[in-house]
Amino acid sequence: MKQLFATTAAALLMAGTASAQAVTATAGTDLNMRSGPGVNYEVTGVIPGGDEVSVAGCLEAANWCEVTHGDASGWAYGDYLASKVGEEFQPIYPNRQTLHVPVVVHEEAVEPSGTRQAADAGMGAAAGATAGALVGGPLGAVIGAAAGAASSRLPDPAPEVRTYVEAHPQDAVLLDGEVVIGAGVPEGVTLYDIPDAPDYQYVTINGLPVLVNAEREIVYIFR
């Protein structure tokens, strides 16, 4: 009986250890790594699209996952991390139970939307409340990039465009969802003209200035 109990206990311990192991995922687009699970945390790095990360776990009530990329650790938006579900790549956050992604917690209170109540002063936001939500990029593009499909990268804008955007900062906007190429900017967000780039406008979203095309899609992120 003692031997059976010891064997059973060891098996349970091994199962618990296996379930807590990190999951490997692929960034489906160039993806911000932030210091915490929310858009008003500082961007500490960028995970290049197609790179693999180790996912320690995701929050239960918000699409943010704790990840390690190379020697850097932080938080990334789970809808843009993909892993194989069967034979196909799928976003990791909505499939976290199937993939056995551990649930993790964060020391600060997190809203269901994934943003903090406290504002990040560096963003210039008056409060942690969001003013709407970014429209996510096409799911197929995210999965395709994760699977190794070629993705187009826009060239850097002319130096005078960057100079103008940096010299004319506008009010920052806080939106649910992560700033990625292809995400849509809601109609209620004011965009600003650039004299040397009449086909584009700009706005600062979640701490990052971005270029937006006529369809209100983000086409370039100033980092």
C-alpha positions in Angstrom: 0.0 0.0 0.0 2.8 2.4 0.9 4.5 1.7 -2.4 1.3 2.2 -4.3 0.7 5.6 -2.5 4.3 6.7 -3.2 4.0 5.7 -6.9 0.7 7.6 -7.2 2.0 10.7 -5.5 5.1 10.7 -7.8 2.8 10.4 -10.8 0.7 13.3 -9.7 3.8 15.4 -9.0 5.1 14.7 -12.5 1.7 15.5 -14.1 1.6 18.8 -12.2 5.1 19.7 -13.3 4.3 18.8 -16.9 1.1 21.0 -16.9 3.1 23.9 -15.6 5.7 23.8 -18.3 6.1 26.7 -20.6 4.4 26.5 -24.0 6.3 27.5 -27.2 4.5 30.0 -29.4 5.3 32.0 -32.5 4.8 35.8 -32.9 2.4 36.2 -35.8 3.5 39.8 -36.4 6.1 42.2 -34.9 4.8 42.3 -31.4 5.5 44.6 -28.5 6.9 43.2 -25.3 5.7 45.2 -22.3 6.7 45.5 -18.7 3.3 44.4 -17.6 0.0 43.0 -18.8 -1.7 46.1 -20.3 -1.3 48.7 -23.0 -0.3 51.4 -20.6 2.8 49.5 -19.5 6.1 50.5 -21.0 7.3 48.8 -24.2 10.5 47.1 -23.4 11.3 45.4 -26.7 9.8 44.0 -29.9 9.4 40.3 -30.8 9.9 40.0 -34.6 7.2 38.3 -36.5 8.0 34.6 -36.9 10.2 34.4 -33.8 9.4 31.8 -31.2 8.8 32.7 -27.5 8.4 30.7 -24.4 5.0 31.3 -22.8 5.0 30.9 -19.0 1.3 31.5 -18.8 -1.6 33.8 -19.6 -4.0 35.8 -17.4 -7.4 34.3 -16.9 -9.5 37.3 -17.7 -7.4 39.3 -20.2 -5.5 38.4 -23.3 -2.0 39.0 -22.0 0.7 36.3 -21.6 4.0 36.3 -19.8 6.7 35.4 -22.3 10.5 35.0 -22.7 12.2 35.9 -26.0 15.9 35.3 -26.0 17.2 36.7 -22.8 14.3 39.1 -22.3 11.1 38.5 -20.4 7.9 40.5 -20.3 4.2 40.5 -21.4 2.8 40.2 -24.9 -0.8 40.3 -26.3 -2.0 36.7 -26.6 -4.1 37.1 -29.7 -0.9 37.6 -31.8 0.9 34.6 -30.4 0.2 31.4 -32.3 0.9 27.7 -31.6 -0.1 24.5 -33.3 -3.5 23.1 -32.4 -3.5 19.7 -34.1 -2.0 20.4 -37.5 -2.8 24.1 -37.7 -1.5 27.3 -36.1 -4.1 29.1 -34.0 -3.9 32.1 -31.7 -2.7 30.9 -28.3 -5.0 32.9 -26.0 -8.4 31.6 -27.1 -6.9 28.1 -27.3 -5.0 28.2 -24.0 -6.9 25.4 -22.4 -6.4 23.1 -25.3 -2.7 24.0 -25.3 -2.5 23.6 -21.5 -1.2 27.1 -21.1 -0.9 27.8 -17.3 -2.9 30.6 -15.7 -0.7 33.3 -14.2 -1.4 36.3 -12.0 0.1 39.7 -11.8 0.7 41.7 -8.7 -1.3 44.7 -9.9 -5.1 44.6 -10.3 -6.0 44.1 -13.9 -9.2 45.1 -15.6 -11.1 42.5 -17.7 -9.9 44.6 -20.7 -6.3 44.0 -19.7 -5.5 47.6 -18.7 -4.5 48.9 -15.3 -6.5 51.5 -13.3 -3.3 53.5 -12.7 -2.1 55.5 -15.7 1.3 55.2 -17.1 2.6 58.8 -16.8 5.0 58.3 -19.7 2.0 57.9 -22.1 0.4 61.1 -21.2 -2.9 59.4 -20.5 -5.0 61.1 -17.8 -6.4 57.7 -16.6 -6.2 54.0 -17.1 -9.6 53.9 -18.9 -9.5 53.2 -22.6 -11.2 55.3 -25.3 -12.2 52.3 -27.5 -10.5 49.3 -29.1 -8.2 48.7 -32.0 -9.6 46.6 -34.7 -7.3 43.5 -34.8 -5.4 42.6 -37.9 -6.7 39.8 -40.1 -6.5 36.5 -38.3 -5.3 34.7 -41.4 -2.3 37.0 -41.7 -1.4 36.4 -38.1 -1.6 32.6 -38.5 0.2 32.7 -41.9 3.1 34.6 -40.4 3.3 32.2 -37.5 3.4 29.3 -40.0 6.3 30.9 -41.8 4.5 32.6 -44.7 6.2 35.6 -46.2 4.9 39.0 -44.9 5.4 42.4 -46.5 7.3 45.0 -44.4 6.7 48.6 -45.2 9.9 50.6 -45.8 10.9 53.3 -43.3 9.2 56.6 -44.0 11.3 59.6 -45.2 13.4 61.2 -42.4 11.4 64.4 -42.6 8.2 62.4 -41.8 9.7 61.1 -38.6 11.1 64.5 -37.7 7.7 66.1 -38.2 5.9 63.5 -36.0 8.4 63.8 -33.3 8.3 67.6 -33.4 4.5 67.8 -33.3 3.3 65.4 -30.6 -0.4 65.2 -30.2 -2.6 63.9 -27.4 -2.0 60.2 -26.7 -4.9 57.8 -27.1 -5.3 54.6 -25.0 -7.1 51.8 -26.8 -7.7 48.1 -25.9 -5.7 45.7 -28.1 -2.1 45.9 -29.1 -0.5 48.3 -31.7 0.4 46.1 -34.7 0.7 46.7 -38.4 -2.7 46.2 -40.0 -4.8 47.0 -36.9 -7.6 49.4 -37.5 -8.1 52.7 -35.7 -11.6 53.5 -34.6 -13.5 56.4 -36.2 -13.7 58.3 -33.0 -9.9 58.7 -32.8 -8.6 62.0 -34.2 -5.8 61.6 -36.8 -3.3 64.3 -37.7 -2.0 65.4 -41.1 1.7 65.3 -42.2 2.7 67.9 -44.8 5.4 65.7 -46.4 3.2 62.6 -46.5 -0.3 63.5 -47.7 -1.4 59.9 -48.1 -1.0 59.2 -44.4 -1.9 60.7 -41.0 -0.5 60.0 -37.6 -1.6 59.5 -34.0 0.0 58.2 -30.8 -1.7 55.0 -29.6 -0.8 53.1 -26.4 2.5 55.0 -26.1 3.6 54.6 -29.7 3.3 57.1 -32.6 1.9 55.4 -35.7 1.2 56.2 -39.4 -2.3 55.5 -40.6 -3.5 55.1 -44.2 -6.8 56.3 -45.7 -8.5 53.1 -44.6 -7.5 54.0 -41.0 -5.1 51.0 -40.8 -1.8 51.2 -39.0 0.9 50.9 -41.6 4.0 52.0 -39.6 5.0 52.1 -36.0 7.6 54.6 -34.8 9.9 52.9 -32.3 
